[in-house]
Amino acid sequence: MQRSTTGFIIFGIILLFLFVFGVSFFEGIWSFPSFSPIPLMVIALLGTGIFVSFWLGFPQIKYLKHGLEVTAGKYDNPDDEGDLNHFRALTTALSATVGIGNIAGVATALYYGGPGALFWMWVTAFFGTTLKYAECSLSLKYREINQDGFTAGGPMYTIENGLGVSWRWLAGAFAAFAIICSFATGNAIQSFTVSDQLYSEISQLVGPEHFLTFKHELWTGFSVSINQIVTGLILAGLVSLVILGGIQRIGLVTGYLAPIMAVIYVTGAVLVLLYNFDKITYSIGLIFTMAFNPPATIAGTGGGILMTMLWGIKRGLYSNEAGQGSAAIAHSTAKTKFPIREGSVAMLGPFIDTILICTLTGLVIISTGAWQHTEFYVKMTAQSVEELNQAVELGIYNGKELLNSSRLTSFAFKQGLSWIFGFGDKIVTLSVLLFALSTAISWSFYGDRSAEYLFGNRAVTPYRWIYVLFVFLGGIASLEAVWAFGDAALGFMTFPNLISIILLSVSLKKMTKEYFAVEHKPYK
């Protein structure tokens, strides 16, 4: 069966199930099944990460130094086959993963799971590094060179070329869900977040009745302002200027944008922690204490160690995307003839994304006391179930507003930087803008590689224009259903990738031993 035929069949099945069962059918992939207290997605991702870590002898420890050397350009050979050097391949992947999850995801984990959730995010990142190592090494080994001379790689090529043509249906399923996810989670949701944040900022300056911010109801349930339309058009224009230039322009832009946005956010977080230096030891102690022994919950409420663990694992997986296969598409473009070399670079992703940036976010929220504005804190201190329910319903407890997602992070930055200036929350706003833009740019590449796999090179240009359209649509509308479906698609991408990692684990172990059995000399 041709790839295009496979693609049409799979999209047809997806649309049929969507029409018959709705979005809720797909959302079930992240839900709790009746036979297990833990979501299947969590079991699959964390379980595979633990298995591969033991099978390969913990490469995230043994080969981390080598990954740093490769990323620094020590072994770069410009004549090697590929599109991007190791550093730009890493920054392209990081631009997609470092984003809203590092700001809002950590805050959500602490809101429901408390400070201990951060520890379980670390555990997830530790085993996630091996998944990144595995999926990216395999993607580079089984990549192809398309008719234009550019690389074409990712889990879809790993599955077909590594497991055989008979597995094409599984490769097609990954590619189809990757395309859907690129339009929703990787694109429209990013532009919606930017547009919503800017609308909020401008409304505070000029008011909601200004001609820029006044929302005109076009039809029931849909209103839009001139500000949102302008924002959507600007974002679409910026993204189109980058992605229509192909992977080399994408790599060039993300190579600058990723470090800049990381420096801005990390600098702000470090300044907060320097001012609260005397509270860091207490904060770290709180993380470890509540990871294994969270305070007893009051009668009638859920919680305990399982809830803390689940929120930490779920937000950790969402943050670094280890095992979901998306980053493998970017890493497969690296200029190298050694798959393991790029795999060792990919391991740095979860360390930077979760161990560094998510930890800084968590420590800022805890050390400033902002975590006391969470539902978890209410559960700790409420005297009765009635008091708890009333606080959650009203969003206020002991005179403090309950804050979730990026609002909690913004509040923490504003409090933590008040010793310098009174607008520390604007650092979070700026970070949201840069993170969302870089994520949208990088995800366009993931989607067009998937479109090319299914429908050939002729599908790439139409895909990119549709992608730009979704950037605009995301900027003018609230897309809750699309967001939910996009998150579900991200989950459905994962299973084909994990299956390929497990089935090719013997080959991966052999590749690892052969690569590190010889001495690798720096390129001169």
C-alpha positions in Angstrom: 0.0 0.0 0.0 1.3 3.5 -0.9 2.1 6.0 1.9 -0.5 8.4 0.5 -3.2 5.7 0.5 -2.3 4.8 4.1 -2.5 8.5 5.0 -6.0 9.0 3.5 -7.3 5.8 5.3 -5.9 6.9 8.6 -7.3 10.4 8.4 -10.6 8.9 7.4 -10.7 6.7 10.4 -9.7 9.6 12.7 -12.5 11.8 11.3 -15.0 9.0 11.6 -14.2 8.3 15.2 -14.2 12.1 15.9 -17.7 12.4 14.3 -19.2 9.4 16.1 -17.5 9.6 19.6 -16.3 13.2 19.8 -13.2 14.7 21.3 -13.8 12.8 24.6 -12.9 9.5 22.9 -9.4 10.8 22.1 -8.9 12.6 25.4 -9.3 9.2 27.2 -5.6 8.5 26.4 -4.7 10.7 29.3 -7.5 9.6 31.6 -7.6 7.0 34.4 -8.7 3.6 33.1 -11.1 1.6 35.3 -8.4 -1.1 35.9 -5.6 1.2 36.9 -5.1 4.2 39.3 -2.4 5.5 36.8 -3.2 6.8 33.3 -2.0 4.4 30.5 0.1 7.2 28.9 2.1 7.7 32.1 2.7 4.0 32.5 3.8 3.7 28.9 6.2 6.6 28.9 7.8 6.2 32.3 7.8 2.4 32.0 9.6 2.5 28.6 12.1 5.1 29.9 13.0 2.9 32.9 13.3 -0.2 30.7 15.6 1.5 28.1 17.7 3.1 30.9 18.5 -0.2 32.4 18.9 -2.0 29.0 21.4 0.6 27.8 23.3 0.9 31.1 22.1 4.5 31.9 23.5 6.4 29.0 22.2 9.7 30.5 25.0 9.4 33.1 27.8 7.7 31.1 27.5 9.8 27.9 26.4 13.2 29.1 29.9 14.6 28.9 30.2 13.4 25.3 26.9 15.0 24.4 28.2 18.4 25.8 31.3 18.1 23.7 29.4 17.2 20.5 27.0 20.1 21.1 29.9 22.5 21.5 31.0 21.6 17.9 34.0 19.5 18.9 33.3 16.9 16.3 31.4 19.0 13.7 32.3 18.1 10.1 30.6 20.6 7.6 30.9 18.0 4.9 28.8 15.4 6.7 25.4 14.6 5.2 22.6 16.6 6.9 21.0 20.0 7.2 21.9 21.5 10.6 24.9 21.3 12.9 24.4 19.6 16.3 23.8 22.9 18.1 21.1 24.1 15.8 19.4 20.7 15.7 19.3 20.9 19.5 18.0 24.4 19.6 15.3 23.6 17.0 14.1 20.8 19.2 14.4 22.9 22.4 12.4 25.7 20.8 9.5 23.3 20.5 9.7 21.8 24.0 10.8 24.8 26.1 7.6 26.8 26.2 4.3 27.2 28.0 4.8 23.9 29.9 7.8 25.4 31.7 5.8 28.4 32.8 2.2 27.2 33.2 2.9 23.4 33.4 5.1 23.7 36.5 2.6 26.0 38.2 -0.3 23.6 37.5 1.7 20.7 38.9 2.3 22.7 42.1 -1.3 23.9 42.2 -2.7 20.4 42.4 0.2 18.3 43.6 2.2 20.7 45.8 5.9 21.2 46.0 6.6 17.5 46.0 5.4 17.3 42.4 8.7 19.0 41.3 10.6 15.9 42.5 8.6 13.6 40.3 9.2 16.0 37.4 12.9 15.4 38.0 12.4 11.6 38.0 10.5 11.9 34.7 13.3 14.0 33.1 16.0 11.6 34.3 14.4 8.6 32.5 13.2 10.8 29.7 16.7 11.6 28.7 17.2 7.9 27.7 14.0 8.1 25.6 15.4 11.1 23.8 18.7 9.3 23.3 16.9 6.3 21.9 14.4 8.0 19.6 16.8 10.5 18.2 19.6 8.0 17.5 17.1 5.7 15.7 15.7 8.6 13.7 19.1 9.6 12.4 20.0 6.0 11.5 16.8 5.4 9.5 16.4 8.8 8.0 16.1 9.4 4.2 17.3 12.2 1.9 14.4 13.6 -0.1 14.4 14.7 -3.8 15.5 18.2 -2.8 18.6 16.9 -1.0 17.2 17.6 2.5 16.9 15.1 5.3 13.6 13.4 6.1 13.5 11.6 9.4 11.5 10.9 12.5 9.7 8.0 14.1 7.6 7.4 10.9 10.9 6.6 9.0 12.3 4.7 11.9 9.2 2.5 12.0 9.1 1.8 8.2 12.8 1.5 7.6 13.7 -0.1 10.9 10.8 -2.5 11.3 9.8 -3.0 7.7 7.2 -1.9 5.2 4.6 -4.2 6.9 4.6 -1.7 9.7 3.8 1.3 7.5 0.3 1.6 9.0 1.9 2.3 12.4 4.3 4.9 10.8 1.3 6.5 9.0 -0.6 6.7 12.3 2.3 8.6 13.9 2.6 11.0 11.0 -1.2 11.7 10.8 -1.4 12.5 14.5 1.8 14.6 14.2 0.1 16.8 11.5 -3.0 17.2 13.7 -0.9 18.1 16.7 1.1 20.6 14.8 -2.0 22.5 13.8 -3.4 22.5 17.3 -1.1 22.1 20.2 2.0 23.2 18.4 0.5 26.1 16.6 -3.0 27.5 17.2 -2.7 27.2 21.0 0.6 29.1 20.9 -0.8 32.0 18.9 -4.0 32.0 21.1 -1.8 32.2 24.2 0.1 35.2 22.8 -3.0 36.9 21.6 -4.8 36.4 24.9 -1.8 37.7 26.9 -1.4 40.8 24.7 -5.2 41.5 24.8 -5.1 41.3 28.6 -2.1 43.7 28.8 -3.6 46.3 26.3 -7.0 46.1 28.1 -5.3 47.1 31.3 -3.9 50.2 29.6 -6.9 51.4 27.5 -9.9 49.5 28.9 -12.2 46.9 27.4 -14.4 49.5 25.6 -11.6 51.0 23.5 -11.9 50.5 19.7 -8.9 48.1 19.8 -10.1 45.9 22.6 -13.9 46.0 22.2 -15.1 42.6 21.2 -17.6 42.4 18.4 -19.9 39.4 18.4 -19.9 37.9 14.9 -22.1 35.0 15.8 -23.4 33.4 19.0 -20.4 32.3 21.1 -17.8 34.0 19.0 -16.5 37.5 19.6 -13.3 39.1 18.4 -11.5 42.5 18.8 -9.4 44.5 16.3 -6.5 43.9 18.6 -6.8 40.1 18.3 -7.1 40.3 14.5 -4.0 42.5 14.2 -2.1 40.2 16.6 -3.2 37.2 14.6 -2.0 38.8 11.3 1.3 39.8 12.7 2.0 36.4 14.2 1.0 34.7 11.0 3.3 37.0 9.0 6.3 36.4 11.3 5.8 32.6 11.3 5.4 32.5 7.5 8.6 34.5 6.9 10.5 31.8 8.8 8.9 28.5 7.9 8.5 29.2 4.2 12.3 29.3 4.0 12.6 25.7 5.1 14.6 23.9 7.8 17.8 26.0 7.3 16.0 29.2 8.0 14.1 27.6 10.9 17.3 26.4 12.3 18.9 29.8 11.9 16.1 31.6 13.7 15.7 29.1 16.5 19.5 29.1 17.0 19.2 32.7 18.1 15.7 32.8 19.5 16.0 29.8 21.9 19.1 31.0 23.7 17.8 34.6 24.0 14.4 33.6 25.4 16.1 31.1 27.8 18.5 33.8 29.1 15.7 36.3 29.7 13.6 33.9 31.7 16.5 32.2 33.6 18.0 35.6 34.5 14.7 36.8 36.0 14.4 33.5 38.0 18.0 33.6 39.2 17.5 37.2 40.5 14.4 36.1 42.4 16.3 33.2 44.0 19.3 35.4 44.9 17.0 37.7 46.8 15.4 34.7 48.5 18.7 32.9 48.9 18.0 32.1 52.6 14.8 30.3 51.6 16.3 28.0 49.0 17.3 25.3 51.4 13.9 25.3 53.0 12.3 25.1 49.6 14.3 22.1 48.5 13.6 20.4 51.8 9.9 21.0 51.2 10.1 19.4 47.7 11.7 16.2 49.0 9.5 16.0 52.1 6.3 16.4 50.3 7.3 14.1 47.4 7.2 11.1 49.7 5.2 12.3 52.7 2.7 14.9 51.6 0.5 16.3 54.5 -2.5 14.2 55.3 -5.6 15.4 53.4 -8.8 16.3 55.3 -11.7 13.9 55.1 -13.5 13.7 51.9 -10.7 14.9 49.6 -8.4 13.1 47.3 -4.7 13.5 47.4 -1.7 12.0 49.0 1.5 10.7 47.5 -0.3 9.3 44.4 -1.8 12.6 43.4 1.5 14.4 44.0 3.4 11.8 41.9 0.9 11.9 39.0 0.9 15.6 38.6 4.6 15.7 38.7 5.0 12.9 36.1 2.3 14.3 33.8 3.6 17.8 33.8 7.2 16.6 33.4 6.3 14.4 30.4 4.3 17.3 28.8 7.2 19.7 29.4 10.1 17.8 27.8 8.0 15.6 25.3 10.5 12.8 25.9 9.2 9.6 24.1 6.6 11.4 22.0 8.9 11.4 19.0 8.6 15.1 18.0 12.1 16.1 18.9 13.5 13.2 16.9 12.3 14.8 13.7 14.5 17.9 14.4 17.5 15.9 15.6 17.3 13.7 12.4 18.5 16.7 10.4 21.9 16.9 12.1 25.1 16.9 10.0 26.7 13.6 11.1 27.2 10.0 10.0 27.0 8.7 13.5 23.4 8.3 14.9 24.6 7.8 18.4 26.5 11.1 18.3 23.2 13.0 17.8 21.5 10.8 20.3 23.9 12.0 23.0 23.1 15.6 22.0 19.4 15.0 22.3 19.9 13.8 25.9 20.6 17.4 26.9 17.1 18.5 26.0 15.3 17.2 29.2 18.2 18.4 31.4 17.8 21.9 30.0 14.0 21.9 29.8 13.0 20.1 33.0 16.0 19.9 35.3 17.0 23.5 34.8 14.1 25.7 33.6 11.3 23.9 35.3 13.3 23.7 38.6 13.9 27.4 38.5 10.2 28.1 38.0 9.2 25.7 40.8 11.8 27.2 43.2 10.6 30.8 42.4 7.0 29.8 43.2 7.9 28.0 46.4 10.6 30.5 47.8 8.4 33.5 47.2 5.5 31.9 49.1 3.3 32.0 45.9 2.5 28.3 46.3 0.3 29.3 49.3 -2.2 30.5 46.6 -2.8 26.9 45.4 -5.5 24.4 45.9 -3.0 22.0 47.4 -2.2 24.6 50.2 -5.9 25.0 50.9 -6.2 21.2 51.3 -3.3 21.3 53.8 -4.7 24.0 56.0 -8.5 24.0 55.6 -10.4 23.0 58.8 -13.2 21.2 57.0 -14.5 19.9 53.7 -17.0 22.7 53.6 -14.2 25.3 54.0 -12.2 23.6 51.3 -15.1 23.5 48.8 -16.0 27.1 49.5 -12.4 28.3 48.9 -12.1 26.4 45.6 -15.5 27.6 44.4 -14.8 31.3 45.3 -11.1 31.1 44.3 -10.2 32.9 47.6 -8.8 31.4 50.8 -7.8 33.5 53.9 -8.0 36.6 51.8 -5.6 35.2 49.2 -6.7 34.6 45.6 -6.1 31.1 44.3 -3.9 31.2 41.2 -3.2 28.5 38.7 -1.2 28.2 35.5 0.8 31.2 34.2 -1.0 33.5 36.6 0.7 31.8 39.5 4.1 32.1 37.9 3.5 35.7 37.0 2.5 36.5 40.6 5.6 34.7 41.9 7.9 36.7 39.6 6.2 40.0 40.5 6.6 39.3 44.2 10.1 38.0 43.8 11.4 40.9 41.7 9.7 43.7 43.7 13.0 44.6 45.2 14.2 45.7 41.8 11.0 46.9 40.0 7.3 46.5 40.2 6.7 44.8 36.9 8.4 41.4 37.3 5.3 39.7 35.9 6.1 41.3 32.5 9.1 39.0 32.3 6.7 36.1 32.2 4.6 37.9 29.6 7.6 38.4 27.4 8.7 34.8 27.9 5.2 33.6 26.9 5.5 35.6 23.7 9.0 34.3 22.8 8.3 30.7 23.9 5.0 30.5 22.0 6.5 32.0 18.8 9.5 29.6 18.9 7.3 26.6 19.5 5.1 27.5 16.6 8.1 27.8 14.3 9.6 24.5 15.3 6.4 22.5 15.2 5.8 23.6 11.6 8.9 21.6 10.7 7.5 18.5 12.5 4.3 18.8 10.6 5.7 19.3 7.2 8.1 16.3 7.6 5.0 14.2 8.5 3.1 15.6 5.5 6.0 14.8 3.2 6.2 11.3 4.5 2.5 10.6 3.8 1.8 12.6 0.6 5.2 13.4 -0.9 7.1 16.7 -1.4 4.2 18.3 -3.2 2.3 18.4 0.1 4.8 20.5 1.9 4.0 23.9 0.4 0.2 23.6 0.9 0.8 22.3 4.4 2.9 25.4 5.3 0.2 27.8 4.0 -2.5 25.9 6.0 -0.2 26.1 9.0 0.1 29.9 8.7 -3.7 30.1 8.5 -4.0 28.2 11.8 -1.6 30.7 13.3 -4.0 33.5 12.4 -7.1 31.4 13.5 -5.5 30.7 16.9 -4.9 34.4 17.4 -8.6 35.3 17.1 -10.5 32.5 18.7 -10.6 30.5 21.9 -10.0 26.9 20.8 -10.7 24.7 23.8 -11.9 21.8 21.7 -9.0 22.0 19.3 -6.6 22.3 22.3 -8.1 19.1 23.8 -7.9 17.3 20.5 -4.3 18.5 20.0 -3.3 17.2 23.4 -4.9 13.9 22.6 -3.1 13.7 19.3 0.2 14.4 21.1 -0.6 11.3 23.2 -1.5 9.2 20.2 1.8 10.1 18.5 3.6 8.5 21.5 2.5 4.8 21.2 4.0 4.1 17.7 7.2 5.8 18.8 7.5 3.8 22.0 6.7 0.5 20.2 9.6 1.2 17.7 12.0 2.0 20.5 11.2 -1.3 22.3 11.3 -3.4 19.2 14.6 -1.9 18.0 16.3 -1.8 21.5 18.6 -4.7 20.6 19.8 -2.8 17.5 20.2 0.4 19.6 22.3 -1.4 22.2 24.6 -2.8 19.5 24.9 0.7 17.9 25.8 2.2 21.2 28.5 -0.4 22.0 30.1 -0.1 18.5 30.2 3.7 18.6 31.8 4.0 22.1 34.2 1.1 21.4 36.4 3.4 19.2 38.1 6.6 19.9 36.5 9.7 18.4 38.9 12.5 17.5 37.9 16.2 17.2 37.4 17.5 13.7 40.1 19.9 12.5 
